[in-house]
Amino acid sequence: VYRQRLWALALGWREPLQRDYLGKLLLAFLVTAVLGLIVKLAGVELPETVWPVALALVVGGVLILLIERRVPGGSTDSQPIDAALAISWRVAMIVGAAQVVAAIFPGTSRSAAAIFAALLMGVASRPAATEFAFLVGIPTMFAATGFELLRYALRGGGEEAWGDLAIAFVASTVVGFLAVRWLLGYIKAHRFTLFGWYRIALGVGLLAWLGMG
């Protein structure tokens, strides 16, 4: 999805603006890596029961609505802003920390936490916030996958069904690509408010289901 953007960053790293943006991506990644390692070593795990997940969905939905009310602008970003200009060093640091929220707050994706952290820190352009979140997610996901594979190997793993893993990898890559393409088109003309209401409705539905049980 961001092939051209990545290519431009790779070829234009000598340009001050591009180099500055690469530095911010690196900072966000390093913050995520350090905090993520601390969380892993501390043994923090996401809950596996429905109750905390349902509650987190509602809380997260409310936070999305509150953040969207705070972010200036209408339903569209009529004046596109270059992400290299929109993202400050402070925002990059906060985005890096926000990515770790997905590891401790159930029902939260890494990209969503990063996007809304950027918006909360004053980034007025949703496309710029989304671009930065997805770009910093590339090294983050590779590092997380490599870390888990290394831990698995050190524990003596070797009987994994690699064929099944390959199929799952391809399927998730295709679905992820389509989802990102759709999201990038959606945010050009819409806010994230719909996602907030969706989380609230799903969370309330799960809580009601638990109550009936």
Backbone bond lengths (Angstrom), bond angles and torsions (degrees), N, CA, C in turn:
res aa  C-N    CA-C-N  psi(-1)  N-CA   C-N-CA  omega(-1)  CA-C   N-CA-C  phi
1 V - - - 1.458 - - 1.528 110.57 -
2 Y 1.326 115.52 -43.01 1.463 120.37 -178.67 1.528 111.18 -102.97
3 R 1.316 117.10 29.05 1.458 120.56 -176.30 1.531 111.55 -57.91
4 Q 1.328 116.70 -47.41 1.461 119.87 -178.59 1.523 111.26 -65.63
5 R 1.334 116.21 -37.66 1.470 120.00 179.85 1.528 110.45 -66.30
6 L 1.316 116.70 -43.08 1.461 120.83 178.71 1.528 110.63 -64.63
7 W 1.314 116.21 -39.63 1.457 120.67 179.12 1.524 110.72 -64.45
8 A 1.330 116.16 -40.84 1.465 120.78 178.92 1.525 110.99 -64.91
9 L 1.328 117.03 -39.39 1.462 120.61 178.29 1.523 111.10 -66.47
10 A 1.326 116.01 -39.67 1.464 120.14 -178.59 1.529 111.54 -67.31
11 L 1.339 116.56 -40.05 1.460 120.31 -177.61 1.527 112.78 -83.80
12 G 1.334 116.31 -25.07 1.462 118.86 -175.01 1.510 114.76 -106.49
13 W 1.345 116.90 24.58 1.464 119.02 -176.06 1.529 112.85 -65.24
14 R 1.329 117.35 -17.53 1.467 119.83 178.22 1.527 111.66 -76.92
15 E 1.323 116.86 -19.97 1.461 120.20 178.50 1.527 109.19 -74.28
16 P 1.326 118.09 132.96 1.468 121.60 -175.88 1.529 113.63 -53.20
17 L 1.335 117.18 -43.51 1.462 120.17 -177.25 1.524 111.29 -66.27
18 Q 1.328 116.48 -43.11 1.464 120.59 179.34 1.526 110.69 -68.07
19 R 1.323 116.51 -41.05 1.463 120.49 179.34 1.527 110.65 -64.64
20 D 1.319 115.78 -37.78 1.459 120.53 177.81 1.529 110.57 -63.56
21 Y 1.333 116.18 -41.69 1.468 120.65 -179.79 1.525 110.74 -67.21
22 L 1.334 116.89 -40.56 1.460 120.44 176.83 1.523 110.92 -62.05
23 G 1.329 116.28 -38.42 1.456 120.03 177.86 1.518 112.00 -63.33
24 K 1.324 116.36 -38.48 1.467 120.34 178.65 1.524 111.34 -68.31
25 L 1.334 116.36 -38.02 1.466 119.92 175.41 1.524 110.36 -62.88
26 L 1.331 116.61 -42.17 1.462 121.04 179.32 1.522 110.71 -64.41
27 L 1.335 117.25 -42.23 1.459 120.78 178.98 1.522 110.81 -60.87
28 A 1.332 116.80 -47.55 1.468 120.64 179.97 1.522 110.73 -60.10
29 F 1.336 116.38 -41.86 1.465 120.25 179.58 1.525 111.43 -64.47
30 L 1.330 117.53 -43.92 1.464 120.72 -178.91 1.524 111.51 -64.16
31 V 1.328 116.62 -40.23 1.473 119.89 177.12 1.524 110.17 -61.67
32 T 1.336 116.19 -44.54 1.466 120.47 177.91 1.522 111.03 -62.00
33 A 1.329 116.77 -44.31 1.464 120.93 -177.48 1.521 111.50 -61.93
34 V 1.325 116.80 -45.87 1.469 120.47 -178.25 1.524 110.91 -66.89
35 L 1.332 117.00 -50.21 1.465 120.10 -179.29 1.524 111.33 -66.32
36 G 1.330 116.82 -38.41 1.462 120.13 178.59 1.514 111.95 -63.26
37 L 1.334 116.73 -39.86 1.464 120.50 178.09 1.526 110.69 -65.06
38 I 1.325 116.22 -39.95 1.468 120.28 177.77 1.526 110.61 -61.63
39 V 1.339 116.21 -44.17 1.466 120.70 179.20 1.524 110.86 -62.37
40 K 1.343 116.48 -42.60 1.466 120.78 179.63 1.519 111.23 -63.50
41 L 1.327 116.53 -47.34 1.463 120.73 -178.07 1.524 111.57 -67.02
42 A 1.343 116.28 -27.24 1.464 120.27 178.11 1.520 111.94 -77.39
43 G 1.329 116.52 -9.52 1.459 120.29 177.85 1.512 114.84 78.07
44 V 1.337 116.94 20.87 1.465 120.38 179.47 1.527 109.05 -71.84
45 E 1.321 116.08 128.60 1.464 121.36 -179.27 1.524 110.15 -128.57
46 L 1.319 116.16 149.17 1.460 120.41 175.18 1.523 109.93 -70.26
47 P 1.332 118.05 143.67 1.470 120.28 178.22 1.520 111.32 -64.90
48 E 1.317 116.09 150.34 1.465 121.10 -178.42 1.525 112.49 -109.31
49 T 1.321 117.48 4.54 1.461 121.15 178.31 1.528 109.91 -100.28
50 V 1.328 116.37 161.15 1.467 121.31 -173.57 1.523 112.52 -73.19
51 W 1.323 117.96 -37.23 1.463 122.01 -173.14 1.533 113.27 -54.73
52 P 1.338 120.18 -55.78 1.465 118.93 -179.67 1.524 113.35 -65.04
53 V 1.321 117.42 -31.16 1.465 120.48 178.04 1.526 110.31 -66.74
54 A 1.332 116.77 -44.41 1.464 121.19 179.27 1.523 110.84 -62.38
55 L 1.330 116.14 -44.19 1.463 120.21 179.76 1.527 110.85 -63.95
56 A 1.328 116.43 -40.95 1.462 120.45 179.47 1.525 111.43 -65.82
57 L 1.327 117.47 -34.85 1.463 120.59 177.08 1.523 110.87 -61.67
58 V 1.329 116.54 -43.66 1.466 120.77 179.70 1.525 110.47 -66.00
59 V 1.326 116.41 -48.07 1.468 120.66 -179.69 1.526 110.48 -60.71
60 G 1.330 116.56 -44.87 1.459 120.28 178.77 1.515 112.50 -62.85
61 G 1.329 117.07 -38.92 1.456 120.75 177.90 1.515 112.38 -63.45
62 V 1.327 115.89 -42.67 1.469 120.40 177.73 1.525 110.41 -62.84
63 L 1.328 116.87 -41.89 1.463 120.74 178.95 1.528 111.39 -62.20
64 I 1.332 116.63 -40.08 1.468 120.10 178.21 1.527 110.67 -60.92
65 L 1.334 116.80 -44.66 1.465 120.57 179.97 1.524 111.12 -63.71
66 L 1.342 116.35 -40.61 1.466 120.22 179.69 1.527 111.19 -66.51
67 I 1.324 116.47 -41.68 1.464 120.13 179.13 1.521 110.58 -64.89
68 E 1.326 117.06 -41.75 1.465 120.43 179.90 1.529 111.41 -64.55
69 R 1.323 117.22 -33.28 1.467 119.83 177.18 1.522 110.62 -68.44
70 R 1.323 115.63 -30.01 1.465 119.89 -177.62 1.524 112.44 -81.69
71 V 1.334 116.65 -30.80 1.465 120.63 -177.03 1.522 109.60 -70.15
72 P 1.329 118.57 128.52 1.467 120.43 -179.93 1.515 111.91 -70.61
73 G 1.313 114.96 165.65 1.467 119.99 176.96 1.502 111.53 101.73
74 G 1.317 115.07 164.31 1.456 121.20 179.72 1.500 111.00 -87.56
75 S 1.323 115.03 -151.80 1.453 119.35 -177.17 1.513 112.06 -76.25
76 T 1.342 117.44 -15.66 1.459 119.97 -178.88 1.517 110.20 -125.62
77 D 1.312 116.68 160.87 1.456 123.09 173.37 1.522 107.96 -100.60
78 S 1.327 115.78 82.58 1.460 120.48 -174.51 1.525 112.15 -69.24
79 Q 1.338 117.31 -22.80 1.448 120.95 178.46 1.521 108.95 -115.62
80 P 1.328 118.73 90.45 1.453 121.44 -177.85 1.527 111.45 -57.87
81 I 1.319 115.78 141.34 1.452 122.11 -179.09 1.515 108.62 -118.30
82 D 1.336 116.96 132.42 1.453 120.87 177.46 1.520 108.45 -62.31
83 A 1.330 115.86 128.94 1.460 120.04 -178.61 1.515 111.53 -59.37
84 A 1.337 117.34 -31.76 1.459 120.82 -179.96 1.524 111.53 -63.24
85 L 1.323 116.70 -29.07 1.457 121.18 178.21 1.520 111.98 -90.12
86 A 1.327 116.99 -30.25 1.464 121.13 -174.99 1.522 112.74 -76.29
87 I 1.338 117.43 -29.64 1.462 121.42 -175.06 1.521 110.27 -94.69
88 S 1.328 116.49 119.03 1.463 121.17 176.49 1.528 109.77 -92.04
89 W 1.325 116.43 171.17 1.463 120.09 177.71 1.523 110.80 -64.41
90 R 1.317 115.68 -36.62 1.472 119.55 178.69 1.521 110.55 -65.19
91 V 1.326 116.47 -43.37 1.461 120.67 177.96 1.522 110.30 -61.60
92 A 1.326 117.40 -42.33 1.463 121.23 179.63 1.524 110.87 -59.15
93 M 1.331 116.73 -42.14 1.461 120.50 179.84 1.531 111.20 -64.70
94 I 1.340 116.61 -43.74 1.463 120.87 -179.53 1.523 110.72 -67.00
95 V 1.327 117.13 -39.41 1.467 120.74 177.74 1.524 110.10 -61.57
96 G 1.327 116.77 -41.39 1.457 120.26 177.50 1.513 112.40 -59.83
97 A 1.336 116.08 -41.97 1.464 119.97 178.17 1.525 111.02 -69.36
98 A 1.332 116.16 -37.09 1.466 120.22 -177.46 1.518 112.25 -64.92
99 Q 1.333 117.02 -30.41 1.462 119.05 -179.74 1.525 111.92 -60.48
100 V 1.324 116.23 -28.93 1.465 120.68 -178.60 1.525 110.89 -72.85
101 V 1.343 116.48 -19.74 1.466 120.18 179.57 1.524 110.64 -56.93
102 A 1.329 116.69 -35.11 1.466 120.56 -179.20 1.518 111.85 -61.45
103 A 1.329 117.11 -22.59 1.464 120.84 -178.69 1.521 112.40 -84.49
104 I 1.335 117.19 -13.65 1.466 119.55 -176.44 1.527 113.31 -126.65
105 F 1.341 117.38 -12.94 1.463 120.77 -178.26 1.522 108.26 -114.19
106 P 1.332 118.80 108.66 1.475 121.57 -174.97 1.525 112.80 -61.55
107 G 1.325 115.25 146.91 1.456 120.66 177.81 1.511 114.37 77.14
108 T 1.334 116.84 15.56 1.461 120.83 -178.18 1.518 109.98 -119.87
109 S 1.320 116.66 130.28 1.460 120.04 177.09 1.518 109.80 -89.49
110 R 1.315 116.25 155.71 1.455 121.73 179.30 1.525 110.98 -60.34
111 S 1.332 116.58 -45.72 1.460 120.54 -177.36 1.526 111.76 -66.16
112 A 1.336 117.06 -40.30 1.466 120.08 179.60 1.520 110.83 -63.49
113 A 1.331 117.09 -44.26 1.462 120.64 179.00 1.524 110.57 -60.12
114 A 1.335 116.71 -41.26 1.460 120.83 -179.44 1.524 111.47 -68.04
115 I 1.321 117.03 -43.22 1.465 121.08 -178.80 1.520 111.08 -62.32
116 F 1.323 116.84 -48.74 1.463 119.50 -176.04 1.520 112.10 -73.18
117 A 1.319 117.72 -26.57 1.460 120.10 173.30 1.524 109.84 -65.00
118 A 1.333 116.55 -42.40 1.465 120.61 178.38 1.525 111.05 -63.87
119 L 1.325 116.84 -43.66 1.467 120.21 178.69 1.519 110.82 -63.53
120 L 1.329 116.83 -41.24 1.461 121.04 -179.41 1.524 111.32 -65.52
121 M 1.335 116.43 -29.64 1.463 121.02 -179.81 1.525 112.67 -84.00
122 G 1.329 116.57 4.85 1.454 119.13 172.88 1.510 116.80 106.71
123 V 1.337 118.44 3.86 1.467 120.25 176.26 1.525 108.19 -71.24
124 A 1.315 117.18 113.66 1.464 120.97 -173.47 1.519 113.29 -81.77
125 S 1.311 117.41 -16.53 1.466 121.21 -177.42 1.520 110.41 -99.39
126 R 1.321 116.01 115.14 1.467 119.95 177.78 1.528 111.98 -64.26
127 P 1.350 118.59 -43.15 1.470 118.14 176.64 1.523 113.01 -59.28
128 A 1.332 117.53 -38.03 1.464 120.60 179.35 1.522 110.80 -66.46
129 A 1.340 116.35 -42.50 1.463 120.45 178.36 1.522 110.74 -64.60
130 T 1.333 115.94 -40.49 1.465 120.47 -179.48 1.523 111.23 -67.22
131 E 1.328 116.60 -42.72 1.464 120.21 179.21 1.523 110.95 -59.56
132 F 1.330 116.62 -47.51 1.462 119.74 -178.43 1.522 110.85 -62.85
133 A 1.335 116.58 -41.08 1.465 120.83 -179.63 1.524 111.53 -62.39
134 F 1.326 116.78 -42.83 1.464 119.57 -178.64 1.528 112.10 -73.75
135 L 1.333 117.30 -36.80 1.463 119.59 179.42 1.523 111.66 -66.98
136 V 1.331 116.96 -43.25 1.466 118.93 178.87 1.524 110.65 -70.66
137 G 1.327 115.94 -20.02 1.459 119.59 177.99 1.517 113.30 -71.93
138 I 1.334 117.58 -22.32 1.471 120.46 -178.71 1.526 111.53 -63.57
139 P 1.350 119.67 -56.47 1.469 118.27 177.22 1.521 112.56 -67.45
140 T 1.331 116.32 -29.48 1.464 119.66 179.71 1.518 111.22 -62.80
141 M 1.329 117.14 -46.70 1.459 120.62 -178.86 1.527 111.64 -68.31
142 F 1.337 116.71 -38.76 1.464 119.40 177.45 1.526 110.83 -63.63
143 A 1.337 116.18 -42.44 1.462 120.18 -179.65 1.523 111.12 -66.11
144 A 1.337 117.05 -42.53 1.465 120.55 -179.98 1.523 111.09 -64.26
145 T 1.333 116.04 -41.97 1.467 120.05 178.59 1.525 111.13 -64.98
146 G 1.334 116.15 -43.79 1.456 119.97 178.48 1.515 112.41 -62.28
147 F 1.333 116.12 -39.01 1.464 120.89 179.16 1.521 111.22 -63.54
148 E 1.340 116.26 -44.37 1.461 120.00 -179.62 1.529 111.36 -67.21
149 L 1.338 117.49 -39.56 1.462 120.51 177.80 1.524 110.99 -64.56
150 L 1.330 116.62 -39.04 1.463 120.31 178.27 1.522 110.75 -64.65
151 R 1.322 116.49 -44.48 1.471 119.57 178.32 1.517 110.92 -61.88
152 Y 1.320 115.99 -39.75 1.466 120.65 179.34 1.522 110.79 -64.00
153 A 1.334 116.24 -42.76 1.463 120.25 -179.83 1.524 111.33 -66.24
154 L 1.335 116.88 -40.33 1.463 120.47 -179.44 1.520 111.96 -67.42
155 R 1.320 116.15 -24.57 1.469 120.09 177.71 1.520 112.11 -84.06
156 G 1.326 116.48 1.41 1.459 119.95 177.13 1.503 114.25 88.94
157 G 1.332 117.58 18.12 1.460 120.48 179.89 1.513 110.89 -69.66
158 G 1.305 116.58 148.72 1.449 119.50 179.32 1.506 112.80 -174.93
159 E 1.331 115.96 -1.51 1.464 120.74 -177.08 1.520 111.61 -104.36
160 E 1.325 116.04 17.72 1.464 119.69 -177.49 1.529 110.44 -68.30
161 A 1.329 115.69 146.72 1.472 121.36 177.08 1.523 108.15 -80.42
162 W 1.330 116.63 86.76 1.456 120.98 -174.58 1.526 112.08 -65.39
163 G 1.315 118.07 -29.48 1.458 120.14 176.82 1.515 111.58 -63.26
164 D 1.333 115.69 -44.55 1.467 120.18 177.87 1.525 110.66 -63.98
165 L 1.330 116.30 -40.07 1.461 119.99 179.12 1.528 111.13 -63.97
166 A 1.327 116.50 -38.55 1.464 120.43 179.22 1.524 111.02 -64.48
167 I 1.333 116.47 -42.31 1.466 120.55 178.17 1.522 110.53 -63.38
168 A 1.330 115.90 -43.43 1.461 120.34 179.38 1.525 110.80 -63.59
169 F 1.333 116.33 -38.75 1.467 120.68 179.39 1.526 111.05 -63.54
170 V 1.319 116.68 -46.42 1.465 120.82 -179.73 1.527 110.72 -63.47
171 A 1.335 115.89 -44.36 1.466 119.98 -179.34 1.524 111.15 -62.51
172 S 1.332 116.87 -45.58 1.463 120.36 -179.28 1.526 111.11 -66.38
173 T 1.336 117.13 -34.51 1.463 120.69 178.48 1.525 111.04 -65.20
174 V 1.324 116.95 -45.04 1.466 121.21 -179.79 1.525 110.78 -65.02
175 V 1.329 116.14 -47.53 1.465 120.06 -179.81 1.522 110.60 -63.46
176 G 1.328 116.79 -42.27 1.458 120.63 178.93 1.521 111.82 -62.13
177 F 1.329 116.66 -41.91 1.461 121.41 178.50 1.524 110.97 -60.26
178 L 1.326 116.62 -47.04 1.465 120.80 -179.81 1.524 111.17 -64.63
179 A 1.340 116.42 -39.76 1.463 120.56 -179.28 1.526 111.14 -65.22
180 V 1.329 116.75 -42.54 1.460 120.53 179.87 1.522 110.66 -66.59
181 R 1.329 117.14 -42.49 1.464 120.39 177.60 1.524 110.85 -58.55
182 W 1.329 116.14 -43.63 1.464 119.96 179.65 1.521 110.82 -65.14
183 L 1.344 116.61 -44.04 1.461 120.49 -177.55 1.521 111.42 -63.30
184 L 1.323 117.12 -41.90 1.460 120.43 -179.73 1.524 111.35 -62.38
185 G 1.327 116.80 -36.73 1.453 119.97 176.09 1.520 111.88 -71.60
186 Y 1.322 116.26 -36.86 1.464 121.33 -177.08 1.522 111.83 -66.01
187 I 1.343 116.82 -45.52 1.464 119.44 -173.78 1.523 112.88 -72.78
188 K 1.322 117.84 -10.81 1.459 119.35 176.19 1.522 111.67 -69.91
189 A 1.324 116.70 -20.53 1.463 119.91 -177.24 1.523 113.33 -130.44
190 H 1.327 117.94 0.83 1.460 119.99 -176.24 1.527 111.42 -139.64
191 R 1.319 113.90 159.81 1.458 120.72 171.01 1.526 109.13 -86.71
192 F 1.335 115.76 -179.94 1.458 121.16 176.98 1.532 112.03 -92.46
193 T 1.338 116.69 8.96 1.464 120.93 -175.80 1.524 112.42 -55.50
194 L 1.320 117.34 -40.03 1.462 121.16 -178.91 1.525 111.24 -58.18
195 F 1.334 117.05 -38.09 1.457 120.45 179.99 1.528 111.00 -67.66
196 G 1.345 115.76 -33.79 1.458 119.47 177.28 1.520 111.70 -64.13
197 W 1.333 116.18 -47.46 1.465 119.81 178.74 1.527 111.60 -65.46
198 Y 1.322 116.28 -34.98 1.472 120.22 177.52 1.526 110.69 -61.83
199 R 1.319 117.05 -45.28 1.462 120.88 179.26 1.527 110.87 -62.32
200 I 1.334 115.89 -43.28 1.465 119.67 -179.37 1.522 110.25 -63.42
201 A 1.330 116.96 -46.31 1.466 120.81 -179.38 1.526 111.14 -61.83
202 L 1.331 116.92 -43.81 1.463 120.31 179.76 1.522 111.13 -65.90
203 G 1.334 116.50 -42.52 1.461 120.04 179.44 1.515 112.24 -64.09
204 V 1.337 116.59 -44.84 1.468 120.49 178.41 1.521 110.17 -63.32
205 G 1.337 116.91 -40.12 1.461 120.49 178.06 1.518 111.90 -60.99
206 L 1.326 116.95 -42.24 1.464 120.77 178.59 1.526 111.34 -66.70
207 L 1.336 116.33 -39.95 1.465 119.69 178.31 1.529 110.75 -64.72
208 A 1.343 116.53 -40.03 1.463 120.35 177.67 1.523 110.69 -64.61
209 W 1.319 116.29 -40.13 1.470 120.99 178.27 1.523 110.93 -63.06
210 L 1.331 116.02 -40.37 1.464 119.65 177.18 1.520 110.74 -65.35
211 G 1.353 115.61 -38.43 1.461 119.44 179.79 1.514 112.61 -64.82
212 M 1.324 116.87 -35.02 1.461 120.42 179.07 1.524 112.02 -74.75
213 G 1.350 115.12 -20.82 1.467 117.87 -179.44 1.499 112.57 -81.25
